[in-house]
Each structure stands twice: as C-alpha cells, then as structure tokens.
Amino acid sequence: MARSAEVSRPPTMADVAREAGVSHQTVSRVLSGHPHVRPATRAQVTAAVDRLGYRRNPAARALVTRRTRTLGVIAVNTTLYGPASTMAGLHEAARDDGYLVSAVTLRGDGRQGLKDAVDHLSSWGVEGVVALTPQRATGQALARLDAPFPVVSVEGGDQLGLPAVSLDQESGARMVTEHLLAAGHATVWHVAGPDGWSESEARTAGWRAVLRERGIDAPPPLQGDWSPLSGYRAGQELAGHVLSGRGPGVTAVFVANDQMALGVLRALREAGVRTPERVAVAGFDDIPEAEFFPPPLTTVRQDFGSIGRKSIRLLVDHIEGRADGNEHLLVEPQLIVRGSTRGVAEW
C-alpha cells in the first residue's frame, strides 16, 4: 500500500486512489455504493478515505453526474406534533438513502405560496419534492401546480392526482371508536380537529361510520383547533353535559389528537368528573407524553418513520424512473390502550 499522502490542500479522489493503491475509477465505484466491488477492495478504499479525511465535493459530483442528490420538503405548521414528526422521519429516510434535504415552511395555504416554495427549491437544484399537505386547500393548490420535478404528497389524501403517502386516518378512528363501544358505552362523543384538515375530516368520518353501522345516532361533535386550550374548552362543555344530565349520556370521548385530549382531561378533572370511572377518554397520535398523562392516555399511534421512508422511496422511484403512476400508499395505525379507557382488552 502506498505511503499516506501528505497534502496541505483538501484531499482529492486521486489522493485516495494513491493511498489505497487502486484506480480512480475503483474509488468512484466504492463511494457511489456500486455493488460489484470486492469486499477487501471496498475496505481498503474506505480505510484510505478515513485516514485522509476525504469528503466528496457535492458541486463537482453534480457536474459530472447531473445529479444533486438533494430532495426538497415543503411543510405547513411544523410546530404541531404530526408535521414535526413527519419531517423528522423524512430527513432520516433521505439521509439513509444518501440524499440531502432542503426544507421550506409554507407561508399561508395559497397557490402563490406554494409556487414561491417550489421556485426556491428549484433554485437549489432539488431533484424532487415531498409536500406535507394536511390542509385540503394546500393539497388542491399543489395538484394544480406545474412543478418541474416529481412531487409526492404526504397526508393530502388520494384525490389530488399525485403520488401520495398517508396514515389510514379513518381506520385509526374506527379502531378507537370500536374500542370504546366494546367497553359497553352506549355512544362515543367526539372532539374534532379544525375544518379544512384532511386528517381531521378522516378521523371524524371514521367515528361517524362506526356509530352509523351500529345504528347509533352520533352526538354533535365539538370543534377544536389541535391545541390543548381548545380541548380544555371542549372538556368544560362535556363536563357540563355530564353534571347536568343534558342530552345523550357522556361516558366516552374520542378526541382527534392527544394535545386536545390533555385539555379535555384537565377540564373533566377540575369539574370533579373522574377518568375513566365516569368518562373514558381516548386521543390520536401517541405523542411521547401520552403515557404520562393523568391517567395514561389510550390513543392511536402513527408510524412517522414508516411514513417518512415510504414517502422518500416513492419520490426516489419517480426520480429514477422506476415509477410513473399516482400511487397512494397507506400506513396502518396502531391502537395503544392505556388507563384512560381502563377495562378493555387491547386489540
């Protein structure tokens, strides 16, 4: 093996080749992950890279391959747990596949905001974009946009005419509603998410469908905005129903996300309504704090890692010509049963 190269400039691929005692082409094949390289040669090149501290020049590589290996992500309201966790899953999946990510947070939900985001990402040379479009208006604007690269929608539903990945929101809502009815509750109340969000609408649809199938009239849903405060206000209204005996009995509540469920639990507790003894409460998302709520919260878990992996791989398949349709991939949710709905066997 050649002696370690002593260079004052950053090491080049030629330096790595000399250090490893192989050709420039062999180094390129190793660094590109080519499968047809002998394990011993791959180890030899990798060791030389480590000794020299070689780092590939993305700009130079792009000039040669005409590939930037950079993907764009467009997101809306990443302060919420769901979008933030989906973003983390996308970044991890892209990194595992050898791609960089350039992310843009959308300002507003109109077409101009999307166009500006796409133009910005295009100027950075992204090869494709994953767009988190949980709001219906944003998804519709995305579907009308003529993007210069492949686009995959996340949580935008299957009506956009775009490749898409989403959790089966309706199935998750059905699981939790059936879980509460199986405990013997005559009906299930619902604290819904905001209008215009496809996730909120699908969760409400799943709740309604189960009650309809059982011949149960759905109580009027209470409206929230994903925040604990809106859940707290809904919980105060529910507590009023419990204490006054007005309307259909409130013994079970499905809340459209865990943050609102936290607010509901506090309002019930302050009113002296015990959970789950008097009112069972279930949420959706399985945020990290859910198992530490008082009581621990029954909820629907979303596999954000799987959503990220499926989205990135679907986008890369379109970039590399392995897919050309408008597939809609669903990720199955999981019901997590805890103390807030005590007494029902886990599904």
N, C-alpha and C positions, 0 to 999 in steps of 0.2 A: 504494500500500500504506500502511496506517495506520502511524503512528509507534509505536515499541516502547513497550509498556505499562510504566509504572514502578509496581510494586506491592511493598509490603513484606510482604504475605502470600504464601503459595504460589500460583503462577498457576493459574487455572481454565481449563476448556474455553472459557468465554466470552472470557477474555483471549486465548486462542489464536485464536479466531474473529476478534476485533477486529484482532489483529496481522496475520493473514493476509488480512483483507478478505473473509472468506467467512462463511457462516452457521454457527451452532452445529451444525446437522444435518450439514453437509458435513464439519466437523471430526470428528464422531462416526463418520461413514462411513469417513473415512480411517483413523482409529485402530482401527476394527474390521476393517480389511482388506477393505472392500467392493470388489468388482471393478469396479463401474460408476462410477468416478471418473476424470476426465480426468488424464493424467499430469502436466500442468502444474499443475493444482489440487493434486494429491497432493504434488508437490514443494514448492509454496507453503506448504501446511499443515505439512509435515514440517520445513521450514526455520523456521517460526514456533515449532514445538514445541522445536526445538533452541535457538533464541535465548532463549526464555523459561525453558528448563529444566523444562518441564511434565512431570509424572508423573501417570499415571492413579491414581485412588483405587479400589483393588480393592473395598473395602467398599461404596462408593457405586455402583460398577458392578454389583455383585451385587444390590443392592436394586432396581435398575432392570431388569436382565436376568434376575434369578433364576438367574444362573449365576455360580459362583465361579471357574470355570476352574482348579480345583485337583484334582489326582489324588492318590490315596493309593498308597503302595507298602508291602507287608508283606514282610519278608525274614527269612531264617533264616541265621545264621552268616555274616555278611558279611566275616569275616576270611579266608575261603577265596577263591582267585583267581576261580573261576567266578561265585559270587554277587556278589562285589565288582565284577567287570567287567560283569555284567548290570545291576547297579544304576546304574553309570556310563552304560551305554547307554540305560537308561530315562530318566534325568534329561536326557540330551542330546536324546533324541527328544521328550520332553514340552516342553522349552524351545523346540525348533524349531517345535512345533505351537502355541505360545503358552499353554502350561499351566504352572502351578506344581506342585511335588511336595512332599507331606508324607509322610515315611517313618517307619516304625515297625519296630524289630527285635524279632522274636518271642521271647518268653521261654518256652522249652520247646516241645513239639510237640503239646500237647493242645488240645482244643476250647475250654477256658476261656481259654487264652492268645490264641487266635485271636479269640474273642468280645471280649475286652478290647481287642485291637488294632483291630478293626472299630468298636467303640464310640468309641474315642479318635479315629479318623479321621473318623467320622461327626460328632463334636462340632466338628471343624474345617471341616465343610461340604464334604468332598470329593464329587465327582460320580461317582466310580468308583474301583476299586482293582485294581492289578496285584499278585498274590501270588506270590512266589518260593517254590515248594513242592517242593523236590527230595527231601524225605523223604516216603515213602509215607504214614506216619501223619498228617503235616501236611496232605497233599493230601486224604486221606479226611475229615479233620475239616473242612476248608474246604468240601468238597462237601456236607456235612450242615448247614452254617451258613446261616441265612436272612439274608443281607445286604440292607441297604436300598438298595443301588445295584449296578450291574453289576460283575462280578468276572471278571478274566482270570487264568488260572493260567499260570505260566511253569515249565517243566520238571516239571510234575506228571503228565505222561502224558495219554492220551486216554480214560481210564476214569472220569473224575471227573464227567462230565455238565456241564462248564463250558467256555466258550470257552478255548482254550489255545494257547500257542506254545512250541515246544521245538526244540532241535537234534535231528537224527536221530542219536541216540547209537549205535544199533545199526549203522547204516550206517557210521559212523566206525570202529567196532570191526572191522567186516568189512573195511574198506579196509586197515587196518594189519595185520590177520592175513593177508590175502591177499598183501600186500606182502612179508611175511616168508617165507611159503611159496614165493613166486615166486623168492626168492633161493636156494632149494634146501634150506631147513631141513626136517627130517623132521616136526617138530611145533613148536608155539609154546606156551610156558608163559605163565601169566597171574598177575599180582599184582592182585587185585580191590580195589575200594573197599569201604567198610563196608556191612553188611547194612542194609536198610531205606531205602536211597537209590535212587530210580528210575534215576538216571544210572548208578550202579554196576551195577545189575541189567541194564540195557540193554546196557552195554558187555560184560559177561560173556556175555550172550545172543548178541551178535554174534560174539564169539570162538568160542563153542561151536558156533554154526551153521556157520561156515566149516569147522571141523575135522570136524564130522559129515558135511557134504556131500562132503568129500574122503576119507571113510572112515578118519579118524584118531581114535584114542582120545584124548580130552582129558586131559592131565596134571592132577592135583589142583591147583586154584587156591590161591594163597597169599592170606591176608586182610590188608588194610591198613586204615588209617583216614584216608587222604588226606595224612598227614603224611610228611615226609622220614624221620623216625625209623622209622616202620612200614615204609617202603620199604627202609631200611637193614637192618632185621631180616630182611625177606623176602630181600634180596640175600645176606645171610650164609647163609641156608638154601640158596639157589640155588647159591652158590659151593661149599657143602659137597657138593651133588649133582655139580657139575662135577668137583671134585677127587677124589671117591671113586668116581665112575662108577656111583652108585646110580640105579636106575630109568631111565625114558626119558631119553635124552641131552638136556642143557640147552644148546642153541645159540642160541635166540631167545626173548626175553621181551617180552610186551606188558604194560605197566604202565598201570593205569587213570587215572593223572594224572601230570603232569610232576614235581610235588614228590616223589611216591613214587619216580619214576624216578631223580631225583637221588640219593636214598638207595641205590637199587639199584646205581647206577653206582659210588658210593663203596665199597660193600661188596665188589663184584667187584674193583675196583682194589686195595683193601687185601689181598685174597686172592691177588693176582697173576693174576687172570683178565682178560685184555685184551678191550676192547670197541672195534670189533666183530669183531676177529680170531677170538676164541674164542666170545664170546656177543654177539649183536646185541640191542640194547635199543631199544624204542620207547615213547613216552608218549602222553598225551592232554591237550589244552588249548592248547598252544603259548603258554606263558607268555613274557613278554618275555625272560627269562633263558635260555630253552631253547637258542637258537642259540649261547650262550656256555658251555654245559656242556662238560666234557671227557669224551668228544668231543661236538660239537654234536648235539642230540637230534632224531631223527626223531619226529614227533608228529602229532596231528590238531588242526587249527586250528578253533576255534569263532568264528563271526562274531557277537560280542556286540552290535555296533552294529545288525546286522540283527534280532537277537532283540529288542532294545530298541525299534526302530522298528515292527516288526510288532506287538509287544505293545501299545504306546501307540495305534497306529492302530486295532487291533481294539477296544480299550476305548473309544476315542472314537466309533467306528462304533456301538457298542452304546448309548453315552450319547445320541448324536444320532439314534438310531432308524434307522440305515442297515443294521443287522444285528440279528438276534434269535435266531440258532441257536447251536449249541455247536461251532463250527468248531475244528479242531485244525490249526494251521499249523506246518509243519516247515521248519526252516532246514538246508540241506545243509552238511555239514562238508567240510574240505579236508585231504588228506594232504600233509604237508610232510616231504620226505625230506632227511635230513642225514647226517652222518658216523657216527652210532651204528649205522646199518644200511647201511654203505657197500657199493656194488656193485649196487644195484638201481635200475633206471630209474624216474624219477618218473612217477606215474600221471597 
